[in-house]
Amino acid sequence: MNQINNKIIMKGLQFNIPFSLISLLGFFLLFTSCEKEVPQEKIFVNIEITQLPDKTTFQLGETPEFTGIEVSEVYTDGTQKPNTNFNISWSADIFKRGTTQATVTARERSATFEISFDGDLIDTGLPVVYIETEDRTPVDSKDNYVNATMMIKEDGKKVFDNSLRIRGRGNATWTYSKKPYKLKLDDKASILGMEGEKDWVLLANYCDKTLLRTGIALELSRLMNFPYTADDRFVEVVLNGEYIGNYQLVEAIEQGSDRVDIPESGYLFEKDGYYLQEPNYFVSSMGHGYSFKNPDPEEDLTIQQWEYIKNYMDEFEAVLSSAAFNDPGNGYTRFIDVPSFVRWFIFQNILANMDTNVYLVKSDMGDSKVEMGPVWDFEWSVGIGWYEGARPRPANYYVWNSNAFYYDRLLQDPLFKTKVREMWGTISITEDILQYIDETAVLLEKSQELNFKRWDIMNIRVSVGGIPMGSYEKEVECDRQFFINHMNWLNDEISNY
């Protein structure tokens, strides 16, 4: 019996062992199969620019827009997924010609592509002056000229092309970041419709957040019929492939039939706070320093001419200081052209000009009298300069009534004050100036945006300028309102002379 049971058990074992092996093999195969079906984890590794922007070459001064660019995320399994949450930056200055890398950043990864700034300056509605110096030599001196060429485009068309020399100019203005320049063409030429000459000036107007004060002053000079007013045009300037801002191209103050119309031997001289830096100058008995514009102080001015004008101004000042300074026959009127002094006085007070260049003219070494003008330098005018208070400045701001050149003494003469009152009564310029401000501000709208993007000073007080107003529009309106208020005040003040 036991033998029979053992046989049965053995048969069962014989049957179960193969079955167990088969079961284990099946389980193993099933487990292996399940393990292969578990997906491998994807890991983000980088970003890739899958499509470049529609535009990668931009005009000088153009702010890039990268429409059309496509960016993808790249994973360890080789798959990609679009990414729209990225930033694009570039290190190049949009105001300089050249090529640079733009960087796309997303998920702390980056990729790059090339962009270029080239060709013409973007259109602001103004003519563009392109100056290229020889070997791209920097213009970093007021004394030494650099050889250059100048090409001007208007409405995209070339309207001027000439060779010239260029140097720095100005005194305090030369110390600012945006520099003024003196241009000397190789050949006399008309520029943008202005009378042909060799000598021109590029005024930077760096401190002027309206860019209008020089233009306002020159327009006022024309309206007041000064014998000569420098012609001017607003332009953009690109120097050696770099946009350097909105400038005023202005005729240089010099002797000539189309400029200060005096004989070649006549005097054009300047009361000059920087006279010690000039090649030839004299100091009057009252301590006023004068430098020469004509005759040429280095080439043409003779000892006799120098002595004559020095003695003439000393004699004038001696008479002006005397008790009989206003004697009808022997007083100051023997030396100066009174109407020109009156006109200049009214002009400077309309502008409330705190720091002007004082030019004087005398036609010869004979019977001619000294005349005031032409006018120049309006950086600290129309309510700007040496002022800490709210703007617009108080209307009664008055510049040339005391301690001012010769006018403190001249205003002690009742006849001189009468002539000021009489000339004031003939002046009607308010509406013309307001129209000039309004129209020119519109003309400069695109240019000022580009200029103050290049020179970010709109909210910065520069030198002794007024407290910033915060925008171009507010700066223009502030100056406009000061002009109105000041004219009304002047009318009451001078009417009582």
C-alpha positions in Angstrom: 0.0 0.0 0.0 2.7 2.4 0.9 4.5 1.5 -2.3 1.3 2.4 -4.2 1.0 5.8 -2.4 4.7 6.6 -3.0 4.2 5.9 -6.7 1.2 8.2 -6.8 3.2 11.0 -4.9 6.1 10.5 -7.3 3.8 10.8 -10.3 2.3 14.0 -8.8 5.8 15.4 -8.4 6.7 14.4 -11.9 3.6 16.2 -13.1 4.0 19.4 -10.9 7.7 20.1 -11.5 7.4 20.7 -15.3 4.3 22.7 -14.6 6.0 24.9 -12.1 8.9 25.5 -14.4 6.5 26.5 -17.1 4.7 28.8 -14.7 7.9 30.4 -13.6 9.1 30.9 -17.2 5.8 32.5 -18.1 5.9 34.8 -15.1 9.4 35.8 -16.0 8.4 36.5 -19.6 5.4 38.5 -18.5 7.5 40.6 -16.1 10.1 41.2 -18.7 7.4 42.2 -21.2 5.9 44.6 -18.7 9.2 46.2 -17.9 9.9 47.0 -21.6 6.5 48.7 -21.9 7.3 51.3 -19.2 8.2 54.6 -21.1 11.6 56.1 -20.5 11.5 59.5 -18.7 12.2 62.6 -21.1 14.5 65.3 -19.8 14.7 68.9 -21.1 18.2 69.7 -22.2 18.2 72.9 -24.4 16.4 75.3 -26.6 16.8 75.6 -30.3 15.8 78.4 -32.8 13.8 76.5 -35.4 13.0 79.5 -37.5 14.8 82.9 -37.7 12.9 86.2 -37.4 11.4 87.7 -40.5 14.0 90.4 -40.3 17.6 90.3 -39.0 19.0 93.4 -40.7 17.8 96.8 -39.4 18.3 100.4 -40.3 20.5 102.6 -38.1 18.5 103.7 -35.1 15.7 101.1 -35.6 14.5 99.2 -32.6 14.5 95.5 -33.6 11.2 93.6 -33.7 11.7 89.8 -34.1 8.4 88.8 -35.5 8.3 85.3 -37.0 10.9 83.7 -34.8 10.2 80.2 -33.6 11.8 78.5 -30.6 11.6 74.9 -29.4 12.6 72.9 -26.3 14.8 69.9 -27.0 14.6 66.7 -24.9 16.9 63.8 -24.3 14.8 61.5 -26.5 15.3 63.9 -29.4 11.7 65.2 -29.4 11.0 68.9 -29.5 8.2 71.1 -28.1 7.4 74.8 -29.1 8.2 77.4 -26.5 6.6 80.9 -26.7 7.7 82.1 -23.4 11.2 83.5 -24.3 13.1 86.7 -24.2 15.4 88.2 -26.9 18.3 90.6 -26.0 21.2 92.0 -27.9 24.4 93.9 -26.8 24.9 96.1 -29.8 24.1 99.8 -29.9 21.3 100.4 -32.4 22.9 103.7 -33.2 26.1 102.2 -34.5 26.6 100.3 -37.8 27.7 96.7 -37.3 26.8 93.1 -36.7 26.2 91.5 -33.3 24.7 88.4 -31.6 21.1 88.4 -30.4 20.4 86.0 -27.6 17.2 84.0 -27.1 16.6 82.9 -23.5 14.1 80.4 -22.2 14.1 78.0 -19.2 17.6 79.2 -18.3 19.0 78.1 -21.6 20.0 80.3 -24.5 20.6 80.3 -28.2 22.0 83.0 -30.5 21.6 84.4 -34.0 23.2 87.4 -35.9 21.6 90.7 -36.4 22.9 93.8 -38.2 22.4 97.5 -38.1 23.3 99.1 -41.5 22.3 101.5 -44.2 20.6 104.8 -43.8 19.3 106.2 -40.5 15.6 105.6 -40.0 13.4 108.4 -41.3 12.5 111.2 -38.9 11.4 113.7 -41.5 14.7 115.6 -41.3 17.7 115.7 -43.6 20.5 113.4 -42.5 24.1 114.5 -42.5 26.6 111.7 -42.9 30.2 112.6 -42.0 33.1 110.1 -42.5 36.5 111.2 -41.3 39.7 110.0 -42.9 40.6 106.6 -41.5 37.7 107.1 -39.1 39.8 109.4 -37.0 37.9 110.6 -33.9 37.0 114.3 -33.7 38.3 114.9 -30.2 39.9 118.3 -30.4 38.8 121.9 -30.7 42.1 123.0 -32.2 42.9 120.4 -34.8 40.8 119.8 -37.9 40.3 116.2 -39.2 39.8 115.6 -43.0 36.4 114.2 -43.8 33.6 113.9 -46.4 30.0 115.0 -45.9 27.0 113.7 -47.7 23.4 114.8 -46.9 20.3 112.9 -47.8 16.8 114.4 -47.8 13.7 112.2 -48.3 16.2 109.4 -49.0 17.9 111.2 -51.9 21.4 112.6 -51.9 21.3 116.4 -52.0 24.8 117.3 -51.0 28.3 115.8 -51.2 31.5 117.6 -50.4 34.9 117.2 -48.7 35.7 119.2 -45.7 37.5 119.5 -42.4 35.8 119.1 -39.0 36.8 119.9 -35.4 35.2 120.4 -32.1 33.9 123.8 -30.9 32.3 125.6 -27.9 33.5 126.1 -24.4 31.2 124.6 -21.7 29.3 122.8 -24.5 32.4 121.0 -25.6 32.5 119.3 -22.2 29.1 117.6 -22.6 28.6 114.1 -24.0 26.9 115.3 -27.1 29.5 117.5 -28.8 29.1 120.6 -31.1 31.3 120.8 -34.2 32.8 123.3 -36.6 32.8 122.5 -40.3 35.0 124.0 -43.0 34.2 122.9 -46.5 37.0 122.6 -49.1 34.9 124.7 -51.5 32.3 127.3 -50.8 28.8 125.7 -51.2 25.2 126.2 -50.4 23.7 123.6 -48.0 20.0 122.8 -47.8 19.1 126.1 -49.5 21.3 128.3 -47.3 23.7 130.8 -48.8 27.0 129.3 -50.0 30.0 129.5 -47.7 32.8 127.4 -46.4 32.3 127.7 -42.6 29.4 126.1 -40.8 28.5 125.0 -37.3 26.7 121.9 -36.0 25.0 123.0 -32.7 24.2 120.1 -30.4 21.6 121.8 -28.1 22.4 119.1 -25.6 21.0 121.0 -22.5 17.8 122.0 -24.3 15.1 119.4 -23.7 12.9 121.1 -26.3 15.7 121.5 -28.9 13.9 124.7 -29.8 15.6 127.6 -28.0 18.2 128.4 -30.7 15.5 128.2 -33.3 13.2 130.5 -31.4 16.0 133.0 -30.9 17.0 133.0 -34.6 13.4 133.4 -35.6 13.0 136.3 -33.2 16.2 137.9 -34.6 14.6 137.8 -38.1 11.3 139.2 -36.8 13.2 142.1 -35.1 15.1 142.9 -38.3 18.6 142.4 -37.1 21.0 143.3 -40.0 22.2 139.7 -40.1 20.7 136.5 -38.6 22.4 133.2 -39.1 20.4 130.8 -41.2 19.8 127.3 -39.8 18.3 123.9 -40.5 17.4 121.0 -38.2 19.2 117.8 -39.2 20.2 114.4 -38.0 23.9 113.6 -37.8 25.7 110.3 -38.4 29.4 110.5 -37.7 31.6 107.6 -38.7 28.6 105.2 -38.9 27.2 106.3 -35.5 24.0 108.3 -35.0 24.9 111.2 -32.7 21.6 113.0 -32.5 19.5 115.9 -33.6 21.6 119.0 -34.5 21.2 122.4 -35.9 23.3 123.2 -39.0 23.9 126.9 -38.7 25.9 129.5 -40.6 29.0 130.5 -38.8 29.2 134.1 -37.6 31.8 135.7 -39.9 32.4 138.6 -42.2 31.0 138.2 -45.7 28.5 139.7 -48.1 26.0 137.0 -47.3 26.8 137.0 -43.6 28.0 140.0 -41.4 28.2 142.5 -44.3 31.2 144.7 -43.4 34.4 145.4 -45.3 37.1 142.7 -45.1 39.1 145.2 -42.9 36.1 145.9 -40.7 35.8 144.7 -37.1 33.7 141.8 -35.9 34.7 141.2 -32.3 33.2 139.5 -29.2 33.0 140.2 -25.5 34.5 136.8 -24.5 34.7 135.2 -21.1 37.2 132.8 -22.6 39.4 135.5 -24.3 42.5 134.1 -22.7 42.1 131.0 -24.9 42.0 133.1 -28.1 45.0 133.8 -30.3 44.5 137.6 -30.1 42.5 139.7 -27.7 42.4 142.9 -25.7 41.1 143.9 -22.3 39.3 147.2 -22.1 39.7 149.8 -19.3 36.6 148.5 -17.6 38.0 145.0 -17.7 35.9 143.5 -20.5 37.9 140.9 -22.5 37.4 141.0 -26.3 38.5 138.6 -29.0 38.5 139.0 -32.7 36.5 137.2 -35.4 37.4 139.7 -38.1 40.0 140.7 -39.2 41.4 137.2 -38.8 43.3 137.3 -35.5 46.1 135.1 -36.7 46.6 136.1 -40.3 45.1 139.6 -41.0 44.9 141.6 -37.9 47.6 144.4 -37.8 49.1 146.1 -34.9 47.5 149.4 -36.0 44.0 147.8 -36.2 44.4 146.2 -32.8 45.5 149.5 -31.2 42.7 151.4 -32.9 39.8 149.3 -31.6 41.4 149.0 -28.1 41.8 152.8 -27.8 38.3 153.3 -29.3 36.6 151.1 -26.7 38.7 152.6 -23.9 37.6 156.1 -24.8 34.0 155.0 -25.1 34.1 153.4 -21.6 35.7 156.5 -20.2 33.0 158.7 -21.5 30.3 156.2 -20.4 31.8 156.4 -16.8 31.9 160.2 -16.7 29.3 162.5 -15.3 28.5 163.8 -18.7 28.0 160.3 -20.2 24.7 161.3 -21.8 25.7 164.7 -23.1 24.0 165.1 -26.5 27.2 166.2 -28.3 30.0 164.5 -26.5 28.5 161.6 -24.6 28.2 157.9 -25.4 26.2 158.4 -28.6 29.4 159.5 -30.4 30.6 155.9 -30.1 27.7 153.5 -30.4 24.8 153.0 -32.8 22.0 153.5 -30.3 19.2 151.7 -32.2 21.3 148.6 -32.4 22.0 148.7 -28.7 18.3 149.2 -28.0 17.2 146.3 -30.3 19.8 144.0 -28.7 18.6 144.9 -25.2 15.0 144.2 -26.0 15.8 140.9 -27.8 17.8 139.5 -24.9 15.0 140.4 -22.4 12.3 138.8 -24.5 14.3 135.6 -24.3 15.4 136.1 -20.7 18.8 135.1 -22.0 21.2 134.6 -19.1 24.4 133.7 -20.9 24.7 135.1 -24.4 27.6 135.7 -26.7 28.1 139.4 -27.1 29.1 140.3 -30.7 29.9 143.8 -31.8 30.6 145.3 -35.2 32.5 148.4 -36.4 32.8 148.8 -40.1 36.1 150.6 -40.3 38.7 152.7 -38.5 36.9 155.9 -39.4 33.6 157.5 -38.6 31.5 154.3 -38.2 30.1 153.5 -34.7 30.0 150.3 -32.8 26.9 148.2 -33.4 25.5 145.4 -31.2 24.9 142.0 -32.9 24.6 139.6 -34.5 23.0 137.4 -31.8 24.3 134.0 -30.7 24.2 131.5 -27.9 20.8 130.8 -26.3 21.5 127.7 -24.2 20.2 129.3 -21.0 17.2 131.2 -22.2 13.4 131.1 -22.1 13.3 130.5 -18.4 16.2 128.0 -18.1 19.4 128.3 -16.1 20.5 128.9 -12.5 17.0 128.3 -11.1 15.8 125.8 -8.4 12.1 126.6 -8.3 9.0 125.3 -9.9 8.6 125.8 -13.7 7.6 127.7 -15.6 9.8 130.3 -14.0 8.2 133.5 -12.6 7.2 135.9 -15.3 9.2 138.8 -13.9 12.5 137.2 -14.6 14.6 140.0 -15.9 18.1 139.7 -17.2 19.7 142.8 -18.7 18.4 145.6 -16.4 21.4 145.9 -14.0 25.0 144.9 -13.7 24.9 143.8 -17.3 27.6 144.9 -19.7 27.1 148.6 -20.5 23.3 148.6 -20.0 23.3 149.3 -16.3 24.8 152.7 -17.2 22.8 153.3 -20.5 19.6 152.7 -18.6 20.5 155.7 -16.4 19.9 157.9 -19.4 16.2 158.8 -19.7 16.6 159.2 -23.5 17.9 155.7 -23.9 15.0 154.3 -21.9 12.6 156.4 -24.0 14.1 154.8 -27.1 13.6 151.3 -25.6 10.0 152.1 -24.9 9.5 153.5 -28.4 11.0 150.5 -30.1 9.1 148.1 -27.8 5.9 149.7 -29.1 6.7 148.7 -32.7 7.3 145.1 -31.8 4.5 142.5 -32.4 6.1 139.1 -32.4 4.2 137.0 -29.8 1.9 135.1 -32.2 4.7 134.5 -34.7 6.9 133.0 -32.1 4.1 130.8 -30.7 3.4 129.6 -34.2 7.1 128.8 -34.7 7.2 126.9 -31.4 4.1 124.9 -32.3 5.0 124.1 -35.9 8.7 123.3 -35.1 7.7 121.0 -32.2 5.6 119.0 -34.7 8.4 119.0 -37.2 10.8 117.6 -34.5 8.4 115.0 -33.1 10.1 111.9 -34.5 13.6 113.4 -34.3 13.3 114.2 -30.6 12.2 110.7 -29.8 15.3 109.3 -31.5 17.6 112.0 -30.0 16.5 111.4 -26.4 16.7 107.7 -26.9 20.3 108.3 -28.0 20.9 110.8 -25.1 18.7 109.7 -22.2 18.6 113.0 -20.3 14.9 113.8 -20.3 14.6 113.1 -16.6 18.1 114.3 -15.7 19.1 117.9 -14.8 22.0 118.9 -17.0 24.5 121.5 -15.7 22.5 124.6 -14.4 19.3 123.7 -16.3 15.9 123.7 -14.7 14.2 120.8 -12.9 13.1 118.3 -15.6 9.4 118.2 -16.6 9.4 114.5 -17.5 8.5 114.6 -21.2 9.2 116.5 -24.4 5.7 117.7 -24.6 5.8 119.1 -21.1 9.1 120.8 -21.7 7.8 122.5 -24.8 4.6 123.6 -23.1 6.6 124.9 -20.1 8.8 127.1 -22.3 5.8 128.2 -24.3 3.9 129.3 -21.2 7.0 131.1 -19.8 7.3 133.0 -23.1 3.6 134.2 -22.9 3.8 135.1 -19.2 7.2 136.9 -19.6 6.0 138.9 -22.7 3.0 140.1 -20.7 5.1 141.2 -17.8 7.7 142.9 -20.1 4.9 144.8 -21.8 3.9 146.3 -18.4 7.5 146.9 -17.3 8.8 148.6 -20.5 5.7 150.6 -21.0 6.6 152.4 -17.8 10.0 153.4 -19.0 
